[in-house]
């Protein structure tokens, strides 16, 4: 299935302003905001966190499946899709990212 089709099956993220990703030491390594160009990644990472409790290598593999054609593009062009690159690194090098939801305030 294509990425756009996969996104339609994921839980909605309109209640989120962002996700913060933390390494094992508690360092903030990335923030994925709910804005154009990142909302798809926000939905993928949020879904993975709900399923796996954190972004683990196993979760990263599932995420790459969800990214579909974009994962192949990321493999061919490192740096073009940093949120996918992060998952590729977790698959190859291991590790764990904890996810903190930042809720939208509704202002």
C-alpha positions as CSV (number, residue, x, y, z in Angstrom):
1,X,0.0,0.0,0.0
2,X,1.1,3.6,-0.6
3,X,2.0,6.0,2.2
4,X,-1.2,8.1,1.6
5,X,-3.3,4.9,1.9
6,X,-1.5,3.8,5.1
7,X,-2.0,7.3,6.7
8,X,-5.8,7.0,6.2
9,X,-5.7,3.9,8.5
10,X,-3.7,5.5,11.3
11,X,-5.3,7.2,14.3
12,X,-6.0,10.9,13.9
13,X,-3.5,13.3,15.5
14,X,-5.4,16.6,15.4
15,X,-5.2,16.6,19.2
16,X,-1.4,16.8,19.1
17,X,0.8,19.9,18.6
18,X,4.0,17.8,18.4
19,X,5.8,14.7,19.5
20,X,9.2,15.0,21.3
21,X,11.7,12.1,20.9
22,X,14.1,11.4,23.7
23,X,17.1,9.0,23.8
24,X,17.9,6.6,26.6
25,X,19.7,9.3,28.5
26,X,16.7,11.6,28.4
27,X,18.1,14.0,25.8
28,X,15.7,15.5,23.4
29,X,16.8,14.3,19.9
30,X,13.9,15.5,17.7
31,X,10.6,17.2,17.7
32,X,8.0,16.3,15.0
33,X,5.4,19.1,14.7
34,X,1.8,18.9,13.5
35,X,2.3,21.1,10.5
36,X,2.4,20.5,6.7
37,X,5.3,18.4,5.7
38,X,5.5,16.7,9.2
39,X,1.9,15.7,10.0
40,X,2.3,12.3,8.2
41,X,5.4,11.5,10.3
42,X,3.6,12.7,13.4
43,X,0.9,10.2,12.7
44,X,3.4,7.3,12.0
45,X,5.5,8.0,15.1
46,X,2.4,8.4,17.3
47,X,1.0,5.1,16.1
48,X,4.3,3.3,16.7
49,X,4.5,4.7,20.2
50,X,1.0,3.5,20.9
51,X,1.7,0.1,19.6
52,X,5.2,-0.5,21.0
53,X,5.4,1.9,23.9
54,X,8.5,3.5,22.4
55,X,10.3,3.7,19.1
56,X,12.3,0.4,19.2
57,X,14.1,-1.4,16.3
58,X,10.9,-3.5,15.9
59,X,8.7,-0.4,15.8
60,X,11.1,1.2,13.3
61,X,10.7,-1.7,11.0
62,X,6.9,-1.3,11.1
63,X,7.3,2.4,10.6
64,X,9.4,1.8,7.4
65,X,6.6,-0.4,6.1
66,X,4.1,2.4,6.8
67,X,6.2,5.0,5.0
68,X,6.1,2.6,1.9
69,X,7.5,4.3,-1.2
70,X,9.0,7.2,0.9
71,X,11.2,4.6,2.8
72,X,12.7,3.6,-0.5
73,X,13.3,7.2,-1.5
74,X,15.0,7.8,1.9
75,X,17.3,4.8,1.4
76,X,18.3,6.2,-2.0
77,X,18.7,9.8,-0.8
78,X,20.0,9.9,2.8
79,X,19.1,13.2,4.5
80,X,16.1,14.0,2.4
81,X,13.7,12.4,4.9
82,X,15.2,12.8,8.4
83,X,12.2,11.2,10.2
84,X,12.6,8.1,8.0
85,X,16.4,8.2,8.3
86,X,16.0,8.0,12.1
87,X,14.0,4.8,11.8
88,X,16.6,3.3,9.4
89,X,19.3,4.0,12.0
90,X,17.3,2.3,14.7
91,X,16.9,-0.8,12.5
92,X,20.6,-1.0,11.7
93,X,22.2,0.3,14.9
94,X,19.6,-0.5,17.5
95,X,18.5,1.9,20.3
96,X,15.3,3.3,21.7
97,X,13.5,6.5,21.5
98,X,10.9,7.5,24.1
99,X,8.0,9.6,22.9
100,X,6.3,12.5,24.7
101,X,3.1,13.8,23.3
102,X,2.6,17.6,23.3
103,X,-1.1,18.3,23.2
104,X,-2.7,21.1,21.2
105,X,-4.1,23.8,23.4
106,X,-7.1,24.5,21.1
107,X,-6.4,28.3,21.1
